């Protein structure tokens, strides 16, 4: 166990993600994260425990008595949802997760309605939120801001936990958790996730969900990863270096049609053109071969699933929407349950909920 109060910011920042991990854990023996900043904080035992807790919350919430019990567990806590980038699902599912656990919420979604508009720094805004709230769920275009704020808050008189709901092009750990939860549930009765092949397709260079999920998949035995993208948007070397260091088998490809028959899951993503350095840069890339349509559907194995973090544009044709292998709708709802589990675990309630009488 390490603590962020025992290390200076520069020294902490220079550590590898693996080395940072113990500083972000809850104090005590449960090994759950306190600040959730990146996917590298989750190993297989932790993923299994969080999925079990999600299933438990999902089950308890089915009865009125159970739902009311869950609403009491964190009724004394308040959470701030601070989203300075657009969001529908991540915002709403965190909000719903808080509601399931009885947490009262506040939100800022537009800097124009906060003092940032008057020139306040993001750092000062977050410190302000920590004065009034017991948790900060934040999305920011700035890579590393959640990390810096975790250090700042841990070294302040209000060391409230931070949950990263998307940081720049870098990480989206709670999306990766819901993706893993969806995959685990999809393959639960079909021999599990070990040994499967996951095909990632689309903008893999700037898609933070892919970066986080690719890492979480390394927690499973023998999961192969195939990265299908136009060469300009192919997965970054730093992700491949991690896969190499963990002995993961992967392939880079430019051909979705030949990868699809090999897939147990196809994870489609949209072109992240909001990150274009020159306006219209992405529009010049030929992305027409990186879309999942009727032909790909016919090539997809019968037990495989189609996933997407959403929002989609046209990278999955609507003709796939009612196919039983389309998992993107379920992914959204799974997000609410796993986020409720993560928030409950952050506040030390894993055992209480797992062992309650409902
Ligand atoms: C993703 C994101 O914001 O990174 N959306 C989400 O959280 N479900 C993916 C995207 O915007 O393409």
Boltz pocket constraint, residues with backbone or C-beta under 6 A from the ligand:
constraints:
  - pocket:
      binder: B
      contacts: [[A, 86], [A, 89], [A, 90], [A, 165], [A, 166], [A, 172], [A, 175], [A, 208], [A, 209], [A, 269], [A, 270], [A, 309], [A, 310], [A, 311]]
      max_distance: 6.0
